Amino acid sequence: MKLDAHSLPDDPEQLKRMLLELQHVVAKKDEELAKKDAQIHELLQAYNAKLAKEYAKKSEKMPGAGEVFNEAEETLDEYDKSQLATSPSVKKEKAKPKRRPLPAQLPRVDVIVDLNEGEKVCDCCQSTLHKMGESSSEALEFVPAHIKVIKTIRPKYTCRHCEQEGIDCVVKSAPMPASPIPKSIATASLLSQIITCKYQFGLPLYRQETMLGDIGIELSRQTMSSWMLRCAQLLSPLYQRLKEVLLSQAVIHGDETPLNVINADKATSYMWLYCCGDDKPGKSTNIVLFDYHNSRAGQCAVDFLDGYQGYMHVDGYKAYEQTQATLVACLAHMRRKFIEAKGNNKKTGKADVALNLIGKLYGIEQAIKDKSATEKYTVRQQKAKPIVDELYQWLLKHKDKIPPKMALGKAINYAINQFEKFRRYLDDGRLKIDNNRAERAIKPFVIGRKNWLFSNTSKGAHASAVLYSLVETAKANDLVVHDYISSCLQHLAEQPDNLETLLPWNIKKG
């Protein structure tokens, strides 16, 4: 807006009014520009987050606790800078890879590569050479899987004397051996192979149909699908027994993920997951159970938990609040929000302050991961609790400073809403700092879903829940999945009421 100095009035009061009007117009323009800048910034953040989600590295790994941040933006105040780590970073030397010896239990075939008789003479004096030793090396050879037919022969017996006397006699023969699916051509071993191929290695039934066809076996996917339903029905009592053991634990983890079921009432169904123990098999009880529902309502968790009142690690989904469990929030989910807020910005900003404090907490957990629950509680009270308090105060300080629609504002609000449940991990050494146990347990299902895409019916989805549970529980207890499933199928066919011997930890003891 340009003004001609010669056209301005000489009256001071009129000039004041014009100046006030001009200031009002400028302030209004500045306000509009600030809103547009905020919108542009928000759209840029969303765009960068989308790019990062599609093309950037997916790892959420942050620099280790105590690493240096090299530069700070002008937006950081002294309080923020004081929260950044200042101790020098420690770099671990990368170990050189070493070839491990091949397993001793594998069958071996000796192949001797020797000199011809004419070559066993000295090139110098032509004397006969003597054997001074040998060198050896080993290589693996793959023998394709083969299928054999088990022909069961049952001799029949009758009384010749009664036949001669014209007396009706009973024909005797041994009873048919128990089979997981009576009158079927499938043995426990074949059924276990189909189950592990689909639910452990994500190989859909139509691909297995092709593979079997390549070795001359005509077995339709429809037949295999009906077998999976029968196997799930047979294994259901063992599933229920594992559920009883799971709900007797003091601490469990929960999560859920979408599942497409073609013939279901709702378009999107959900596979709920509940687990306990650790990722690495040890002395603790390791159980992984899936539970299918055509809903994501909190009642699904309420029905499964059946009054469970122990600790339960979960994400921020509010449906879990309907249960009677004491919820423990996940720090990894909070961290993920701040990583999204940081985006691809390489400079240190306010998101890095929160990430640095979170990194310190993870550094403490890494140092005490092999300690007892009592020792973990003591260390957390001494070292982790002050950092947790610092993080909470930082969140409260910046809650009103950062617009709630910005990614960083969303991260701060999410963290504050979850903080009361998160800090409960300080109160018991048996608790974890995050819910990564459940996220890693549900990952094989998510990967498998990318291959077989959907379930056809709700009945099939329920069967998948049972079979996935047995497969993942076997893996969690360091068992060979094929052998475990095969043993369970055969044992339940023979002794359906004897479940205790099939629990993974009892299998390992046996």
CORQUIKA-V510856 format. One line per field, one symbol per residue. ss: DSSP state (H for helix, E for strand, - for the rest). psi: psi as a letter, one per 20 degrees, with the letter a starting at -180 (. if undefined). Layout:
BEGIN
ss=???
psi=???
END
This chain:
BEGIN
ss=----HHH----HHHHHHHHHHHHHHHHHHHHHHHHHHHHHHHHHHHHHHHHHHHH----------------E-----HHHHHH---------------------------------HHH-E------E----------------------------E--HHHHHH------E---------------HHHHHHHHHHHH-----HHHHHHHHHH------HHHHHHHHHHHHHHHHHHHHHHHHHH----EEEEEEEEEEEEE----EEEEEEEEE----------EEEEEEE----HHHHHHHH-----EEE----HHHHH---EEE--HHHHHHHHHHHH-----E-HHHHHHHHHHHHHHHHHH-----HHHHHHHHHHHHHHHHHHHHHHHHHHH-------HHHHHHHHHHHHHHHHHHHHH--------HHHHHHHHHHHHHHHHH--EEEHHHHHHHHHHHHHHHHHHH----HHHHHHHHHHHHHH-----HHH-HHHHHH-
psi=oppohhiqqiphghggghgggghggghgghgghgghgggggghgghghhgghhhhrpipjprqrpjqpphqpriiprhgghhiqqiqqqoppppqppppqqqphipqqppoporqqhiilqpigijqpqqoiaqqqqqqpppoqqqpqpooopoqqqrohghghikppqppqqqqpqqqhnqkqiprhggghggghggigjkoqhhhhggghhhjjoooqhgghghhhghghghighhghghggggiiqhprqqrqqqppogmrgqhprqoqpprrbrhppbirpopopqopqlqjqhhghggghljpjaqoprbjpihiiirjqoqorphhhghhghghhhcjoiqpahhhgghgghhgghhghhhjhjrrhghggggghgghghhggggghgghhjgihppiiqghgggggggghihghgihihipiiqriakhghhhhighggghhhgigrqgrhghhgghggghghghhgghjkqogghgggggggghhgmiinhhiipghhghh.
END
